[in-house]
């Protein structure tokens, strides 16, 4: 199992997102390596189906997947109990990660 955090360098939110992801993995006792992937161009955004910075992928699938006609360098926002934020809360990440892992286990 692999988690990627996709971001672009000037994104003001990716480091908060990384911190929350590390906290969740520690809380639920998952020893999964986080691979950071810096997206550097619109071309690379299109190739990786980049939904904005920061984005989370489990085995190449975005945590909050959506299909688009095109992909580009942009900031991503998340709906949280406090309103729109540039990164998901610890609780939102925990919920989604547990859901994704449970779904993967049920598929086997």
C-alpha atoms as a printed R data frame, in Angstrom:
    type eleno elety resid chain resno       x      y       z
1   ATOM     1    CA   UNK     A     1   0.000  0.000   0.000
2   ATOM     2    CA   UNK     A     2   1.302  3.414  -0.939
3   ATOM     3    CA   UNK     A     3   0.159  6.932  -0.126
4   ATOM     4    CA   UNK     A     4   1.233  9.862  -2.251
5   ATOM     5    CA   UNK     A     5   0.812 13.491  -1.354
6   ATOM     6    CA   UNK     A     6   0.803 15.563  -4.528
7   ATOM     7    CA   UNK     A     7   1.526 19.266  -4.199
8   ATOM     8    CA   UNK     A     8   3.230 22.211  -5.829
9   ATOM     9    CA   UNK     A     9   5.982 24.115  -4.068
10  ATOM    10    CA   UNK     A    10   4.199 27.465  -3.694
11  ATOM    11    CA   UNK     A    11   1.083 25.879  -2.192
12  ATOM    12    CA   UNK     A    12   0.563 27.351   1.287
13  ATOM    13    CA   UNK     A    13  -1.345 24.268   2.513
14  ATOM    14    CA   UNK     A    14   0.581 21.123   1.633
15  ATOM    15    CA   UNK     A    15   2.739 21.047   4.769
16  ATOM    16    CA   UNK     A    16  -0.352 21.249   7.028
17  ATOM    17    CA   UNK     A    17  -1.874 18.445   4.970
18  ATOM    18    CA   UNK     A    18   1.270 16.333   5.396
19  ATOM    19    CA   UNK     A    19   1.287 16.934   9.147
20  ATOM    20    CA   UNK     A    20  -2.371 15.876   9.458
21  ATOM    21    CA   UNK     A    21  -1.765 12.768   7.348
22  ATOM    22    CA   UNK     A    22   1.205 11.736   9.515
23  ATOM    23    CA   UNK     A    23  -0.926 12.238  12.630
24  ATOM    24    CA   UNK     A    24  -3.700 10.024  11.236
25  ATOM    25    CA   UNK     A    25  -1.315  7.228  10.237
26  ATOM    26    CA   UNK     A    26   0.184  7.268  13.724
27  ATOM    27    CA   UNK     A    27  -3.248  7.339  15.437
28  ATOM    28    CA   UNK     A    28  -4.583  4.352  13.514
29  ATOM    29    CA   UNK     A    29  -1.223  2.559  13.730
30  ATOM    30    CA   UNK     A    30  -0.617  2.237   9.995
31  ATOM    31    CA   UNK     A    31   2.988  1.949   8.946
32  ATOM    32    CA   UNK     A    32   2.590  3.271   5.405
33  ATOM    33    CA   UNK     A    33   5.258  5.373   3.767
34  ATOM    34    CA   UNK     A    34   4.142  8.756   2.466
35  ATOM    35    CA   UNK     A    35   5.678  9.609  -0.877
36  ATOM    36    CA   UNK     A    36   5.780 13.304  -1.670
37  ATOM    37    CA   UNK     A    37   5.327 14.195  -5.319
38  ATOM    38    CA   UNK     A    38   5.872 17.733  -6.439
39  ATOM    39    CA   UNK     A    39   3.844 18.610  -9.534
40  ATOM    40    CA   UNK     A    40   5.803 21.168 -11.537
41  ATOM    41    CA   UNK     A    41   3.745 21.892 -14.655
42  ATOM    42    CA   UNK     A    42   0.284 21.759 -16.198
43  ATOM    43    CA   UNK     A    43   1.572 18.926 -18.409
44  ATOM    44    CA   UNK     A    44   2.524 16.895 -15.337
45  ATOM    45    CA   UNK     A    45  -0.804 17.832 -13.710
46  ATOM    46    CA   UNK     A    46  -2.610 16.367 -16.723
47  ATOM    47    CA   UNK     A    47  -0.484 13.184 -16.669
48  ATOM    48    CA   UNK     A    48  -1.088 12.568 -12.947
49  ATOM    49    CA   UNK     A    49  -4.749 13.699 -12.967
50  ATOM    50    CA   UNK     A    50  -3.776 16.274 -10.361
51  ATOM    51    CA   UNK     A    51  -6.891 17.663  -8.657
52  ATOM    52    CA   UNK     A    52  -5.011 20.445  -6.898
53  ATOM    53    CA   UNK     A    53  -2.552 20.963  -4.099
54  ATOM    54    CA   UNK     A    54  -2.575 19.187  -1.773
55  ATOM    55    CA   UNK     A    55  -4.017 15.914  -3.092
56  ATOM    56    CA   UNK     A    56  -3.848 12.492  -1.499
57  ATOM    57    CA   UNK     A    57  -3.666  9.197  -3.374
58  ATOM    58    CA   UNK     A    58  -3.831  5.618  -2.133
59  ATOM    59    CA   UNK     A    59  -2.235  3.255  -4.643
60  ATOM    60    CA   UNK     A    60  -2.635  5.894  -7.345
61  ATOM    61    CA   UNK     A    61  -6.322  6.616  -6.650
62  ATOM    62    CA   UNK     A    62  -7.277 10.045  -5.295
63  ATOM    63    CA   UNK     A    63  -8.922  9.944  -1.853
64  ATOM    64    CA   UNK     A    64 -11.712 12.175  -3.213
65  ATOM    65    CA   UNK     A    65 -11.705 11.131  -6.862
66  ATOM    66    CA   UNK     A    66 -13.434 13.105  -9.571
67  ATOM    67    CA   UNK     A    67 -13.219 12.949 -13.341
68  ATOM    68    CA   UNK     A    68 -12.361 16.081 -15.289
69  ATOM    69    CA   UNK     A    69 -11.710 16.928 -18.910
70  ATOM    70    CA   UNK     A    70  -8.464 18.657 -17.978
71  ATOM    71    CA   UNK     A    71  -6.152 19.004 -15.017
72  ATOM    72    CA   UNK     A    72  -3.874 21.912 -14.117
73  ATOM    73    CA   UNK     A    73  -1.794 23.492 -11.383
74  ATOM    74    CA   UNK     A    74  -4.186 24.883  -8.796
75  ATOM    75    CA   UNK     A    75  -4.926 24.969  -5.104
76  ATOM    76    CA   UNK     A    76  -7.431 22.512  -3.722
77  ATOM    77    CA   UNK     A    77  -9.956 23.246  -1.005
78  ATOM    78    CA   UNK     A    78 -11.705 20.860   1.353
79  ATOM    79    CA   UNK     A    79 -15.053 21.173   3.077
80  ATOM    80    CA   UNK     A    80 -14.463 21.013   6.831
81  ATOM    81    CA   UNK     A    81 -16.668 21.676   9.870
82  ATOM    82    CA   UNK     A    82 -14.969 25.100  10.067
83  ATOM    83    CA   UNK     A    83 -15.725 25.887   6.403
84  ATOM    84    CA   UNK     A    84 -13.490 25.673   3.335
85  ATOM    85    CA   UNK     A    85  -9.813 25.040   4.094
86  ATOM    86    CA   UNK     A    86  -6.720 24.326   2.042
87  ATOM    87    CA   UNK     A    87  -6.274 20.934   3.732
88  ATOM    88    CA   UNK     A    88  -8.555 18.311   5.295
89  ATOM    89    CA   UNK     A    89  -8.813 18.018   9.047
90  ATOM    90    CA   UNK     A    90  -7.365 15.048  10.912
91  ATOM    91    CA   UNK     A    91 -10.866 13.637  11.431
92  ATOM    92    CA   UNK     A    92 -11.801 13.927   7.744
93  ATOM    93    CA   UNK     A    93  -8.539 12.260   6.699
94  ATOM    94    CA   UNK     A    94  -8.967  9.495   9.281
95  ATOM    95    CA   UNK     A    95 -12.516  8.768   8.139
96  ATOM    96    CA   UNK     A    96 -11.570  8.650   4.454
97  ATOM    97    CA   UNK     A    97  -8.439  6.548   4.947
98  ATOM    98    CA   UNK     A    98 -10.252  3.964   7.074
99  ATOM    99    CA   UNK     A    99 -13.036  3.846   4.467
100 ATOM   100    CA   UNK     A   100 -10.577  3.350   1.595
101 ATOM   101    CA   UNK     A   101  -8.600  0.652   3.400
102 ATOM   102    CA   UNK     A   102 -11.779 -1.184   4.423
103 ATOM   103    CA   UNK     A   103 -13.041 -1.079   0.824
104 ATOM   104    CA   UNK     A   104  -9.727 -2.492  -0.437
105 ATOM   105    CA   UNK     A   105  -9.849 -5.312   2.130
106 ATOM   106    CA   UNK     A   106 -13.425 -6.203   1.129
107 ATOM   107    CA   UNK     A   107 -12.410 -6.438  -2.535
108 ATOM   108    CA   UNK     A   108  -9.816 -9.161  -1.877
